[in-house]
Amino acid sequence: MLFETKSEVDIHEMSPLALAFVGDAVLELLVRARLVGTTRLQPNRLHTVATHYVSAHAQSRELEILEPLLTEAEANVLRRGKNASKASVAKHATVQEYRASTGFECLLGWLYLQGNTARIQELFDALWSAYQPQ
């Protein structure tokens, strides 16, 4: 696992927003690595294309693709993340999109902190093959 560390806090005691904080970085790294590995875009264009995958709106749509593939435990973590309260909402997303994206990031953070990178890769590959950004 990238930059592997041993957590002093039990993953079941972590807040959904803390898990989403990690999951946001996981998704960003996956998207950036995939774009660099599959395109020859210049850095400024890479950033623009990456935002089509990591925005709250995009994550909400991506989650629609992935939800049928989730295990019961993953669905429970997703639900915890969706129900987590935040003080703010993204400027270019609805409340529903923002909650869905928080849930998605929470799930990725939970999987990552458990060391379940194979499952992350499986879900990301399914997302990448099915999601067409607009």
N, C-alpha and C positions, 0 to 999 in steps of 0.2 A: 504494500500500500504506500502510495506517495507520501513522503514525510511522516511516516508512521510514528505515532506517539501513543503512550498508554494514558488513557483518561483517568483522572482521579474521581470523577463524578460518574455515577451509574447512568447509563444511557436512558434508562426508564425514568430517571429523575430530572432529566434535562427538559427545559421548556421547549415547546414546539418552535418558538421564535429563535432559540439558540440553534436548534437543528436546521432551521431554514437558513440561518446565517451561513452555516457550513455548506448546505445544499446549493445555495446560490453560487458559491465559488466552484463547487463540483461541476455544475451545469456549464458555467462560463468556461472552465478549462476544457471540458469535453467538446463543446462547440468550437472553441478556438483551435484546438488540436485537429479536429476533423476538417475544418475549413482550410487550415494550412496544409494538411495532408492530401486534400482533394482538389484544391484550386491553385491558381497562380495569381491571386489577387494582390494588389498593393496594400500596405498596412491600413491606409485610411479607408479603403473599400472593404477590407476584412472586418473592420469595426462596424461599418454600416450593415453588412450582411449578418454579422453575429447578432446584432440587436434584433433582427427579425426572428431569432430563435430564443432569445433570453428575456424579452419584454414580458410584462405581466399578461398582456393580450395573447402573445404567442404561447406562453406556458399554459394558459388556460385551454387553448385549443390543443396543445400537445397532450395535455392530461386526458382529454376526451379519447385520444388514441390509446393511451396506456391503461386507463382504468379497468377495462375488461381483462387485462393481463395480470392484475395485481392479486396477490394472495390475501387471505383474510387479515393477517397481521399487518401487511403493507397498507391495506385499505383503512385499517384502524389508525395507523400513523398519519395517513393522508387526511383523514377526518379530523384528527387532533390539530393538524396544521391549519386546515381550513377554518376551524373554529377559534383559533388563537386570535386574541384581540390586539389590534395595532392602533396606534394613535393617529396614523396618517394613511392616506391612500395615494397611489401613484397618480400623477397628473393625467396620463393618457390611458387610464384603465377604469373600468367600472369596479364597484365594490366586489361584485361576484368574481370578476377576473382576478382581482388582487387577492382575494381569499383563496381562490383555486391555485394561483401561482405560489402563494405561501405554503399551501398544502403540498404541492409538488416539490418545492425546495426542501420542506421538512422531511419528506420521504427520502429524497436523495441524501440529505445530511444524515439521517438515521441509518441508511444502508452503508454509507461511507464510514461512519464511526463504528459500525459493527465489523468493518473489514470486508463487507460483502461487495467487493468491486466487480465480481463476475456478474452479479445480478444487475448492478448499475449499468454495466456494458450491454447486457441483454436488453434491458429496457431502452437504453439510448439507441441501440441499433434498430430496434422496432420503431422508435420515434423517428429516427433519421430517414428510414426507408418510406415511412408513411406521411410525414408532415411536409407540406409544401408551403413555405412562407409566402405571404402576399406583399 
